[in-house]
Each structure stands twice: as C-alpha cells, then as structure tokens.
Amino acid sequence: MNAAAATRDHALERARRHFDSGDFFADLARRVACRSESQDPDAAPLLRAYLADEIAPALAALGFETRLHDNPEPRFGPLLVATRHEHESLPTVLMYGHGDVIRGQDASWTRGRGPWQLTQEGERLYGRGSADNKGQHSINLAALAQVLAERGARLGFNIKVLLETGEETGSPGLAAFCAAERQALAADVLIASDGPRQRRDLPTVFLGSRGVANFDLSLTLREGAHHSGNWGGLLRNPGTVLANAIACLVDGRGRILIEALRPPPIPVNVRAALAGLEFGGDAGDPAVDADWGEPGLSPAERVIGWNTLEVLAYRCGNPDQPVNAIPPSARATLHLRHVVGTDLSELAAKVRAHLARHGFDDIVVDRVTASAATRLDPDNPWVRFSLDSIARSTGVAPVLLPNLGGSLPNEVFADILGLPTIWVPHSYGACNQHAPDEHLLAPLARQALELMTGLFWDLGEQAAMLPRRMASPPDSRMASPPDSLRASPLESRAVSSLDPRAAAA
C-alpha cells in the first residue's frame, strides 16, 4: 500500500485477515511440529533447526539480518539474534522469546492429535508450545509483518529479536550471552510475550516478575529406623521436629514468620495498580482461599505484591509403604516467591539463625538456588504508551500487573541490559502449559495479533515522542553469572531485589 494511504485501521484489518485466513495457523503448525524439547539431551539438532530453518527465514523475509550463536554453556541450545535497523534517530525495541518446549508427554494427551500436530477443537488450538512460547512469539512476528505490509516495508522504529532455546531448563547461558553481547542487544525497551493474562478476556501488561529462591531443610538423627513400640517416646522423631521447624518459618495460614523472608511494604503505585483485581474464576481455575496468606492483603496483593513461602515436597520414612518405625531422617524443599526489595543475601545463614533461635539448631539448610525479582516503575512512560495503545486497539482498558506472580528471566533484560521491560502475554492460566493438552485460545490469539499490530503501529507513529535510553548498557559486574541465579548486577531502570552475594549462600 502507498505509505500516504496507510492507516492504523487497515493494519488491524490485515491482522484479522491473517488470522481468519488460516495463515497464522499454518505458521504455528510448522513450529509446533518441531520437537524442540530442551529437557531432552538428544534434542540439540532440533533446537538448532527450529532457529535456523524456521525462525531465521521468517525473519529474513521481514528484512532482518540474523545470526545464530552457540550457547556460552556448551551443553545447551543456541540463541538467535536478528536485527532490523531503519535509522539511528529511531527508538530500538528488543523482542524476546524462546523456541524450546518442555517434554511432549505424548502418551498422556487426551485432546487434539498429540503434542506435535497443531489441531483446532472449538476455540482451542492444541499442541506443545502453542501457548508456551511458540504461539506467543509467532503472534508478535505476524504483527510486525502486518505493519510492514501496511506501511510499505517500513516499521518506523528499529527492532532486535533474541530467541533462546533453553528457557524450559532455566535459560542456561542467557545471562552470560547478554553480558557478552550488550552492545549488539542495546535497545530502548524490551517488549516481549510470555506467561498468562490475568484473565482470559482481559488484555494484560506486566512489568517484571517475582523471583524464586529454593532451599532444602533436612534433619538426620541416627542411622536406621527403630520400632515405634519399643522406642516411641524415647527417640526424637525427625519428621515431627522438621514439621515444627517449618511451622516457625510459615504458619498454618501461609503467613511468613521469618522477618528476613518478608518483603518491604507494597509501594503506593503498585497497590493502586492492583486495586480491584480479582484472581480465579476462569474455567479450570481452583477456588481462591480467602483466609490464606498475609493478613490484611487482597488476593491480588498476596500473589503479585508480596512474598509467599511454600512447602514443595516433604519426605519422611516411606510414604508409599509406611511401617511402624521411627524414621532416621526427614527432608523438605521450600520455595520462596519474592518481590523487589527482598534481600536474599546470605539466605541460608538467615534461615539457620532463625531456626536456631527457635530451638532447631540441628536443621541443615542446603541446596539453595535463587533468581532475582524485577519490577519496572508503573509510572514509567513506556507503561502509559503500551496501555494506551492496547486500549485503543481493543476498546478495553488492559490490566496492569506491576510484576508477574511467576518468574521469567526478566532480570537479564532489566539488570544486565538495563532496559525498561514491557510484557504483553497472549495466553491464560488454564492453558495446560507444561502439561498434556496444552492449547492456545483462538479468540485470545486473534485479539492479541490485533493489539500487537496496533502497538507496533503506534510505536512507529509516536517514535519521536517515546523515551530513549540516556546511557549505554551497564557494565556487568559478573562476567559469567551463575545460571542457578540467572544473576545480574543491580544497575537497572527496573528495580532488582537479588544481591549477587546470595550465590554464596
């Protein structure tokens, strides 16, 4: 189309036609068919093929220059960087996605035609990766194509695309790669898609993610089990002791009792963004327990603005075949989801000290891993731009989540690359992500294609008014960050909560 005649409405109409014609389905079907299971040690050729044979040609057709990079961690899959540069005066967007999926779990699928053949049943598009993350980055690439077609091969901004193939195994090498390639990945903003909407019918923007810290508690009191009739009442039971040790960390209603694992007060603008949000209620969602978690907080504040400490696993004796004996040992794995401002430095030492103060000084705290929490300031101008654009495209005010309740490698972009981070998810909570029968909702995907087309259109239209970065990407203070932390330095326009010293814990 002649550039002078190009309009936003025409671009959105192109997006609708692209979806309704079946072209989007065909692209996603090819991508779902690639068994890019990063948890399979034999999948390396397929991980590379997904980037080299599927994504690179699609990007080249959109005017990108692409390069495939080996992972800094040699045992893991490659990364692709693609660049489309229009002019130095224009803002630059970095777009991220991942081409790997979890194992197909082929035998357990009950809908569609298994994990590797995209199949539509009603409004659901079944296939592994349809929601996480092939469907989501396919929507964003298709949106770019619609803007280019409408504007006459011009976006009105510069864009870089980073696709990895190890997100489902913890993004090994991603932090080190971004630290080494800071200049090549320099941009003004990250705009990416992963995770679920807050509700399937409400477009959502989130600005970071909670971090994760896992640690084990264990107690071994003796070798071998002893008959409970002969020795009960004479020997300490490690299962009982460990249960009470956990209870001094988190109580029976889910309130965190150890001060070191509690977050700072929820900021005023974060609390305002969460006001009135309801969680649950979609088909397949569990009922929310109203009296669980930190007292005085709304459900939205508990899952988005606060920390949660969960018991993931507990083992004592033989749970499958219990016997009448006092077991010699017990072990539990605990899991902290934490928000910005939580100091995780010397985490293990802080937990040990708390346990000792409560009389549990023989509990061992080990196997500590942690990742950072991030949250872009909700008042950042990129946030207002994104919300306004999405509302204009959909006629619906999008939900703003200051951070996702779950976790993503957002600290790599916020901390290492120093970018404001805008995430626009294209899935929903009941999509069976990481489970059999994973699916993408067709109505949601169609709307997502429209709103991303509108977002990219507005980005080109308002390029001169959008904020630019004032400095080069921050220097990394860790040349090769431990992947267990997805760790990062703390110089960021988004805020990070993880002190790198937590690695020592």
N, C-alpha and C positions, 0 to 999 in steps of 0.2 A: 504494500500500500504506500502511496505517496505520503512522506513524512508529515506534510502540512495537513493532510486529511486524517491522520491517525488520531484516534481518541481512546480514552480510558475505557469507555463503554464497549467499544469494538474489541479491545484487548480481552475484556472479561467475557465477551461473547465467544471469542476464539477459544478461550479456556473451556467454556461449557461444551462447545462443539468437539474439542479434542477429547473430552471425557466421553461424551454421548456417542461419538463415532466408533468407539472401541479401540482407538489408537493408544490411549493410556493403558488399557487392559493388556494390549499386545506387548507394550514395552515392559510392563511389570511382569507379565507371564514369562518372558525370556529371562528376566533377572531372578525370579523365584526358581526357575528350573536349574540354576547353577547351585550345586550343593556346597556352598561356601561355609561349611561348619568349622569355625575356628577352634572348637574344642576337640576336633578330630586331628590327631597328629599326622595323618596321611593326607590332609586336605590342602597342603601348601600349593600344589599346582592349580587347584580350583580357586583358591583365594586370589592368586595372581591372574588367572584367566578372567575372573569377574571384573577386575580393574582394567586389564589390558585389552580384552576382547569385547567387553560390553560397555563399560563406562567411558573409557578413553575415546572410542569412535563417536559416541553420542555427544561428548563434549567438543570434540574436534568439529563436528557438524555445526556447533553453535559458535565457532570462532575461537575456541580455547586452544592454547598451547599446553600440552600435557607432558608430564614426566612421571615415570614410575620409579619409586625409591625403595631400596631394600630397607628392612626394619633394622634400627640400631641393635635390636635384640635378635641375633641371627636365627633363633629357633621359631620366630613368629613371622606373620604375613606382612606383605609390602604395604606401602602407602602411595597414594596418587596425589600429586599437586597439579592443578590446572589453573591457567591464568588467562584472563581476557582483559586487555588494557586498552582503554579508549583515549584517555588524556590525563596528563599529570594534574590538571586542575580539578579533576572529578574525585568524589569520595570513592573509597575502595571497601568492598564488602568481602569478608571471609565467610564461606559457607562450608559446613562440616556435615559428614555423615559416615556411616560405617556399612561396608558391604558384607561383613560376616554375619552369620546367624548362629544360634545355638543348634545343638544336635536335632535332627529331624524328628526323632521318636516315632519313626514310621508306623510301627505296628499299633500304636495307641490312638491313631486318628480315627474319629468316628464320622466326620463330615468331609465333604469335598472328595478329592481323589488323592489324598495323601499330601505330604508336605511339599512336594516338588512339582506339582501341576496346579497352577492357579485356576480356581474353579469358583464360579459365582452361583450361590444359592440364595435367592431373595436379595436382600441388601448386603449380604456378606460375601467378601472375596477371600476365599480360604487359600492359605499357602504359607509356608515358612518364610518369614521375612516380609510378608505382606504389610504388617504393622511395624515391625522392628528389624531393620530400618529401611529396607529396600523400597517399600511403598512411600515412605516419608521423603527420602531424597529423590525418588522418581517424581513426586509431585512438584518439588522445588525446581528440578531441571526442566520439567514440562512448562512450568510457569515462566521461566526465563525464555524458553522458546517462543511462547506466545507474545511476550513483549518485543522480542527481536523481530518477529514476523510483522507485528503491527507497526513498529517504528522504522521499518526498513533497515534491518540489520544493525540497529543501534540500541543500546540499553540506556545510555545517559549516565552511567557510572562504571567503575572498574570492578571486577569481581575475581576472586580466587576461590578455588574449591579444594578442600582437603578431605579425602576419603581414606579411612583406615580399614584394616581387616582383622582387628584384634579386640574390638570393644567388648565382645562377649567373653573374653578371657582377661578382662581388666585393663585393656589398652596398653599392653606391654610395648615399650619403646616410644609411645606417643609423646610423652613429656620430653624425653631426650631428643627426639626428632625436632620438635618445635623449638627447643632451646637452640639447637644447632642451625635451624632454618628460620630464625626470627626475621631476618631481612626479607627472605623470599615470601614469608607469610604475613608481612606487615600490612595492616589494614586499619580502617577507622572503626569498624564494628564487626562483630560476629552475628550473623543471622543464620540460625540452624533449626532443625526439626528433629525431635526425638521425644519419647515419653508420651503420656496421655494428656488429653484435655481434662479440665476439672470436671466437666460433664460433657457428654457426647454432643449435645445440641448447642453448646456454648463455645465459640472460638476462645482460645486461651493464649496468653503470653506469660512465660515465666522468665526470670532474670538471673537464675543461678540454681544451685541445688544444695540440699543438705549434704554434709559429709558423713562418712562412715568410720567408725572405729570398732574393731572386733578384738576381743580378748578372751582367753580361757581362764577359768578358775579350777584348780584341782587340789585334791587332798588325798594323800596316801598315808594310812596309819599303820599298816602292818602287811606282811606277806600272807596271802591266802585268806579265805573266808573261814568263819568259825560258827559252829552250831548255835542257833539263836536261843535254844532251850538251855544249853549249858553255859552260855557266855552272855546272853542278853541281860543288860543291867550292869555288866562288869566292863564291857568294852565300848568305847566311843564309836558311834556309827558314822562313818564319813558322809553318808548320804544325808543324814539328819543335820550334821554340822554344816555341810555345804549349803543346804537349803536355807538354814538360818543366816549364813553369811550373805547369801544373795538377798535375803529379806532386809538386811541392813543397808543394801545399796538401792533397792527399789521396793516399795511396799506393795501390799496386796491389791491396791487400786492403780498401780502403774506410776506413782509419783516417785521421782528420783530423789533419794535421800542423801547421796554423797554430793556435797557442795561443789566439788571440783568438776563434776559432770553436768552441772546445771548451767544454762545459758544466762547471759545478761538480760535485762528487761527488753521486751519487744519494742522496737522503735515506733514512734508515733505514726510515721507514714506507712510502715509495714502493717501496723494494727488497722489503720484506716483502709488499706487495700483489701484486707481480709474481712472487713465488716460485712455481715450479711451472707457470706458464702456458706453454702451447705455442701456436705460431702456425703456420698452414698445416694441411693435412690434409683440408680440405673439398674436395668435388668442384670441379674447376676451379682450385684454388689451385696456384700454382707451388711447386716444391720449395724449401725454405729452404736457403740456402748456409751451412753450419755454420761455415766459416772466414772469413766476410766481416764486416767492421765492427770495432769496438773490441775488442781482445783482452781476455779475462777477463770479458766480459759474457755473460749469457744472451741468446738471441734476443729475449725479452720486454723485457729491459733495453735492448737496442740500438734497438728500434723505438718504445718508449714512454718510456724514461727517459734517453735520450742524444740527441746531435745526429748528423745524417747530412748529408754534403756529396755531392751528386750532380752529374754532368755530364748535363744535359738535351739539349744539342744541340752539335754541333761542325761547323763548316763551313770547308773549305779547298779552294780550286780549285773544280772542278765534279764533285761526287761521282757524278752520273749519267753523265757523259761525260768521264772523266779524260783528260788529254793529257800528253805528255812535256814538261812545263814546270814551272819553279819558280814557284809562285803568289806574287802580291804581298802577300797578306794572309790572316789567319785570325781566326776569331771563335768563341767558345764561350759558352754560357749555363750558369751554375752555380746550384745550388738547395740552400739550407740549410734543413733542418727542424730547429728548435731548441726546447729545453725552457726552462722557467722558470730564471732565473739567468744566462742568456747575455746579455752586454752587447753590444748591437748599435749602440751609439752610435759614430759615425764609422767605420762598417763599411768603406766604400770606402778610407778613409785607412789603416786597419789592414791591409787586403789589399795595398794598394800598398806599404806599408812592408815587409811580409813578402816580397813578390816581389822588391823591391829588394835586400833582404839576401841573396837567393839569386841575384843577378845578372840579374834580369829587370826592370830599372827602366824599360824602354820599353813594358811591357804597360799598356794603358789599361784601367781599371776604371770601368765606367759602367752606366747603366740599372738603378740599384739601387732595389728596392722591398722593403718589409718589413712584416710583421704580427706582433703580439705573441703570446707564449706565455702560457698561463694554466694554473693547477692549484690547485684547492681542496684544502686540507689533508685528507688521507684520514681524519683523526681528527675532522673536523667532525661535530656531532651530526646534521645533515641527512643525512650519508652513512650513518650507522648506521641511522637511521629508514628510509631508502629500501631498503637491503639487507635489513633485517629484514622489511619489508612484502613485497618481491618473493619472498623465500624462503618466506614464509607462503603466498603465493598459488600458487606453482609447486612447492613441495616440493624445490626445487633451490637451492643456495647460488649466488647470482649472481657473475659475475666482476666484480671491481673494477679498473678501469684508472684510475690517477691522472690520466692525460690520454690523449686520442686520439692516435694516431700522425699522423693527418692534421690538417687545420685547419678551423676554423669561426670565425664572428665572435664567439667567446665573450668576447673582451676588452671588447666593447661592454657586455656584461651584468656582467662581473666588475669592470671598472675604471670605466666611466662610471656605471653604475647601482649599483655596489658590492654586488653580490649573490653569495651562495654559489650555485654552479651545479651542478645535477644533470642529467645527460643519460642518457636511457634509450633506446638505439637499437632500432629494430624491423626492421632489415634485416640482410644478411650480406654477406661480402666478395665473393662470386661472383654478385651480383645484376645484373651488367651495367649498373650505374649509369653514366651518361654515355656509354653505348654502345647500339647496336641490341640489341633483345631484353631490355630492362630488365624486371625482374619482382620481384614481392613473393611470398614463400613463404607459402602459405595456413596451414600449421600454425604457423609462426612468428607470423603476424599474429593468429591466433586466441589463441595464448598471450599475445601482447602486449596484446591487448584485455582479457584476464582480469587480467593483472598490473597494468595501469594502472588498471583499475576498483578493484582491491584497494588500490593506492597512494592513489588519491583517497579511497576509503572510510576508510582508516586516517588520512589527513590530517585528515579531519573528526572522526574519533573521538578522535584524540590532540591536537587543536588546542591545548588549554590547556597541553600539555607541550612543544610544539615551540618552538625558539628564535626570538626576534623580533629584528629589527634594532634597535640601540640608538641610531642616529643617522639623520638624513635623508641622502638620496643625496649623494655627494661632489660638490663644485663641480668643474666641468670647467675645466681649465687651457687647453683649446683649444676656442674657440667653434665652429670649423668644421674638424674634423680632416681631414687629407688621406685620401681614400679608399684611396690606394695603400698606406697603413699600416693601414687600419681602426684608426687610432691612438687612444690613450686615455691619460688620466692614470693615475698609479700608486697612488692611494689605493684599496685594494681589500681585501676579506676573502679573496678569492682572490689568488694572487701572480702578478704580471705580469713579463715579462722585458725588455720593449722600452722603452728610453729614448727619449722623443719626439725627442731630438736626432738620432736615426737618419735622420729625414726629410732632414736637411741633407746626409747622405751621398749 
